[in-house]
Amino acid sequence: MSCAAATAAPTKYGVVAIDAQKNAVNHNNRGVIYMQDRYYAAAIKEFQMAVLLDPNTQASSVYYANLANCYMKIGYPALAQDTLQRAIKLNPMNFNYYQDLAVVYRRLGILDTQLRRWKKESAKNPVGNVMQGLILIEQGKNDAGMAKLYEFVYSEPDLIITIGVKNFIEKQNKERF
């Protein structure tokens, strides 16, 4: 049975309607399997199909992030940057996306430029401090980066993303000592 047939539902007139969101999940799941098996071209196609079927929901942020991960695996950080930015736009409270974006910036050699950008951004968006901290850490300035992350945690204790930042800080501290 095909993926479309598995998620299709008969209608009153016998016409089959396809549930795009369920199909997107199926494509994403197949993409994850391909990625685990290091079939990156096939994984990319599956993630792209998932995004095409369901482009603008919070769930599709996962599809974009998976696609970015594949792009990084095959050496295309510029494509990863674009897809991670789309993931963040759809789910701005996922700390992992910001971590991945900081790595992408390092691979692209644009840490300094992005640090300046996020400093400006932090005046209107507290998540700017998170990105500043992660970028500083990617630059090897761990103490300054951790200070920015602590600043964020204490200034924004009620945001959903704060839990991820706290967990990251705890993990960094355990590895350090």
Buried (B, 14 or more C-beta within 10 A) or exposed (E): EEBBEEBBEEEEEEEEEEBBBBBBBBBBEBBBEBBEEEBBEBBBBBBBBBBBBBBEEEBBBBBBBBBBBBBBBEEBBEBBBBBBBBBBEBBBBBBBBBBBBBBBBBBBEBBEEBBEBBBEBBEEEBBBBBBBBBBBBBBEBBEBBBBBBBBBBEEBEEBEBBEBBBEBBEEBEEEEE
